[in-house]
Amino acid sequence: MTNKRESAANVLTVLILFFSISFMVYCGGEPEEGELIIRAEDITRADSTLTADVLSIADTLIRAVSDTLTEPDSVTTLTPDISASDSTSATETDSIECPWERIAVQINGSIYASLQDRAAEPDILGAHIVRCMWWDSDPWNGMNAGDSLYVLIGETGRENQVIALRYVPREGTSNEAFSVYSFKMSGDNYPSHYYSDGTEVMKQLNFMPITTFEEMTGPCGEPRGDHYHTGVDYKAPAGTPVRTCRGGSVTRVNWNQDYNGFCVEIGIGSGYTEIFLHLQGVAEGIRVGTIVEKGVIVGYVGNTGVTSTAAHIHYQINDENGNPIDPYLFYSSHRRRLSPSDMAAFNTFRDRCDAWLRVIPE
């Protein structure tokens, strides 16, 4: 009886904390120069120890109320697998209605094709799911018929609305199961996705071209119709400063502008160049022949060029023959980890999501 009372008290405490702090949430505008989400210049190790922030913890706890959530009668019905052990018991989880849409799908063909009858906008949801998977798997060619995806979808504070995702490969294949969770690290402007142990899914270059961004929305080598993506796309608010990652001499400015939008190319040594496309504008003083040091602002995030559909920066590395190289292969990169203070809130959030993801279709 005592354990049940303590469990009920813990659930009540979490909910009280969420509703109390939800009234304090601050909605900011475009980021200022000093407002950071990603501080790759300052973070050289993956074991970041940022100070806990009460608002970010509340933001990542259970969002019990949201005006944008799908109505219950339109949510895919799933049945919890109560046989698996978890720090959040099946009985406790069943007593709290899942505030997000839940989808379970078995892969048959591509992820996008498998979602056709399970989501209102399968192509958009498919893109969001792929972004959660491409770092350590091949979501385009590496899925097997019979693999399963369990997804929680809702408001995350950014474009990608995958609250949590669990991938379960078909038995007998070489793929490994994993889960990811949307969580906002203390000090960040946006949530990111993290594995169960608090390691960030996304890798960051040891020096990033921008210090504030919402998400990496396109990796180098991503299939795009009849071609492959030649750089890396980072979605960020228009006007966010863009910096050179290596420094060098400006070799081109605003070439092929209809396609590239405002753009800058910098020779970084040994015939290699770094390229910035779709800028809102080029920074003052940036012209052919200008020598810039590492970290100098060369332009600002924009949405220019006929191929751009949202504010972002396309960052590309070319070799001496003009062939694109994945920046994540050219530069060193690392993954951040949640600090111990963030892990307490993350564990609560993760365990609740796990209980709702541990499901099978009816």
N, C-alpha and C positions, 0 to 999 in steps of 0.2 A: 504494500500500500504506500509506504514511504517513497519508493522509487517512482511510482506512478505520479505521486504528488510533485516530486522534484522535477520529473520530466515535463509535466504540465506547466509548472512554474517557469521552466527554462523556455518553453515555447512562448508563453505569455510575455516573458521578459524581452525576447527577440522582437515580437510584434509591437510591443509598446515602444521599444527603441526605434523601430522603423517608422511608425506613425508620428512619433514626436519629432524626429529629425527631418522628416520629409517636408515639414513646413519651413525648414531653414535652408532648403536647397537653393543655391544661387545660380541663376542663369546668366552667363556672361556673353559678351559679343565676340567679335573677332579677336584673336590673340594679339597681345602687344609683343614687342620685341623681346621682352624679358620673361614672357609667360611660356613655360616649357611643358611639354609632355615627354619628349624624348631628349635626353641630355647625353648624347653619345660622346660629345667632347669630354664630358666629365666622368663618364662611366667606362672604365676599362676592364672591369671584371663583371662576371654574371651574378655575383652575390651582392646585389645592391642592398643597402640597409637604410632606406629612406624612412623618415619619421612617419608614424601613423597619423592619418587625418580623419577626424570623426565623420566629416561629410562623405568622404570616399567610402568609408566602411558602411555607412547607412545606405549609400547608393548601390552597394553590391549585395546587401541583404535582400531577403525575399521581398520582391515588389508585389505586395498583395493586392494592390488596386492600380489599374491603369485603364484610362479611357480608350486606349488604342488596341486593347486585347480583343481577340476573336471571341465571339459569343460562345458559351458552352455547347450549344446545340450544333455548332459548325466545327467543333474540335474533333479530330480523329480519336476515337475511343480506343484506349489501350488498357491492358490488364497487368497490374504489378506482379512481378515475380517475387513472391514473399519468401521464397526458399533461401535467397541469398542473404548473407549477413551484412549488416551495415550499422554505423553508429547511430543512424536515425532509423528507428524501427518502422516496419511496414505499417503497423497499427497507427503510430504517431503521424506518419505521412498521409495515410488515408484520411485522417481527421482534418487535414488542411487541404482545401481545394487547390489544385495546381493553377496558378494565375496565368500560365502561358499556353499557347497552342502546342500540342504534342503530335508529332508525326513519326510513324515507324514505316520504313520502306525496305523492301528486299531488292537488291540490285539485279536488274535484267537489262543488259546493254549498258548505256552510259548512266551516270548519275542524273543528268538532265531528263533523259527519256524515262527513267524509273520514277521521276517525280510528276510526270504529266497528269496523272489522275489523283494525285495526293496533295497538290498545292494550287492555290489560286494563281500564283505567278511562278511556275516551275523554273523558268530560266533564271529569274532573279534569285530565287531561293537556292537553285543549284550553284550559282556563282558564289553565293555567300558560304555555302557548305564547302565548296572547293577551296576557298581561301583559308578555311580552318584545317585543311588536310594537306596542302601542297608542300609543306615544309619537310615532312618526313614520310611521305607516301606519294604515289603517282595517281591522283584522282581521275586522270584522263584515260590512262591505259593500264593501270595496275589493279583495277577492281575486277573481281570475279563474280560470275553469275551465282547468286545465292548469298553473297555478302549482305549484311544488314546495316542500316543506319537508323538511329533513334535520335530525334532532334526536338529540342525545346525552342520555340520561336516567340519573340516578344520585343519590347522596347529596350534597347541597350544604350541609348544616347549616341548612337552613330548609325551609319548606313547599314552595316552588317547586323542583322537582328537575330543571329544565332546565339541564344542564351547558353546553351550547352549542347554538345554532340557526343554520341558514343558510336564508334565504328566497331562492328563485330564481323570478322572474316568468316567465311565458310570453313567448316572443319576440314582439315587435310591440306589447306593451302599454306603458303609461307608467310602470308601477311599477318601482322600482329594487331590485336585489339588495342584501342586507346580512346580516351575521352578528353574533351577540351571544354573550358568554361569561360564565359565572359566575365571579367572582373576588372575594376579600376584600381590600379596601384596608387597608394598615397602619393600625392604630388603630381599625378598625371591629369591631363585635361579630358582624356577619353578612356573608356575601357579597352582592354586588349584580351586576347585569349591565352589561357594558361592550362598546362597539363595538371594532372591530379596532384603532383608534388610541388606545385607552385612555380614551375619553370615556364617562362613565357614561350608560347608557340613560335612566335615570330623571331627571327634572327635580326640583329641590328648590325650595320656596319660600324666598325670602331670609330669612324668619323662619318656622320650623316650629312647629306646635302641640306636637310632641313631639321630644325630642332622641335617643331610642332607639327604633328600630323595625326590624322584620324586612323588611317589604316594603309597598309600596303595592298593595293588593289590589283596589281598585275606584276607577276614575276617575269624575269627574263626567260624566254623559251616557251611561254604559254601559247598553246595553239590558238590562232585567231583566223579562222576561215582557211584561206589559202596560204597563210604565212605564219611565222612565229614572232612573238613579241621580242623586240631587240633591246629592250631596256627594262627598267624597274619603275613602276608607277606608285607614287605616294599621294594619297588624297589628303588635302589640307585646305584650310580656309584661304580664299583669294587674298592676296597681299602678304602672305607669309614669306619672310625672307628666305632666299635660296643661296647657299654658300658653296664655294668650290671645296672639294674634298682633298685635293692634292696641291692646288696652286700651279701656276705656270704662266704661259703667254696666250692671250686671247687670239685665236686664229680665224674665227668667223663669228658674225653677228647677224641675226635675222635673215638667213638664207632660206630659200624655198618656203617663204613665210605663209603662203596659203595652207600648206600642209602642216608645217612645224609650229605655226604661230610665232610669237616673239621667242627668240632662241639665242643661245650662246654656246660656242665651242672653245675649249681651252686645251692647248697642247701641254701635257703633263710630263713629257720626257720620253726619250727612246721611241718617238713616233706615235705614242699613245695619246689619245684625246678623251676628255670627258665632255658630254653633251647634255644640255638642259633645254627641254622643249615645253611649249604651251604656256610660256610665261605671260603674266599680266603686263610686264614691261621689263626692260633691261635696266639695271642699276646705273646711276649716274657715273660717268667716267669709264664705263666698260665699252671699249672699242677695240678694233683690230690692232694688235701690237701692245696693248696694255699688259703690264706684268702684275699679276695678283698673287698674294700669298695665300696659303691654306686658311680657310675660314672666312675669306673676304666675301661679302654679299655681291652676287653677280646679277641678281634679278629677283622677281617676286612671283609666287605661285599665281597662276591664272587659268583661263579656260579658252585659250586662243588656238586657232588652227582647226581645219574642217573635221579632223578625226577626234577632237576632244569633246567630251560630253559633260564634263564636270570639272571643277577646279582641282588641279593636281599638278605634280611635277613628274615629267618623264626624265629619268636619269639614266645615261647610257655611257659605256666605255667602249671605244673602238681601238683596234690594234693598228699597227703601221700600214696595213693594207686596207683599212676601212672596215674590217670585219668586227661585228659586235661581240663583246665579251661580257658575261654575266658579272656585274659589279661584286656579287657575293663570292665569286671565284677570284676576282682580281684583288680585292681587299680582304683583310681579316674581318671577322664578325664575331659576335658573342650573343648569348641569351641572358636576359635579366632573370632574377629570381625575386619572389616576394619576400619582404622582410619578415622576421618573426612576428612583429606586431600585426602585419597585414594577414599573416597566415591564420590567425585565430578566426577572423571573419571569413576568410576564404574557405577554411575547413567546414564551417557551418553551412555556407552557401553550396559548396561542392557536395556535401553529404545529402543535402535536401534535393539537389538536382539528380544525384545518383539514384535516389529512391524513386524519382519520377521517370528516370531514363531506363530503369531496370524493368522493362516492360516487354510484352509480346503482343502482336496483333490478335484481336479476338478471332 
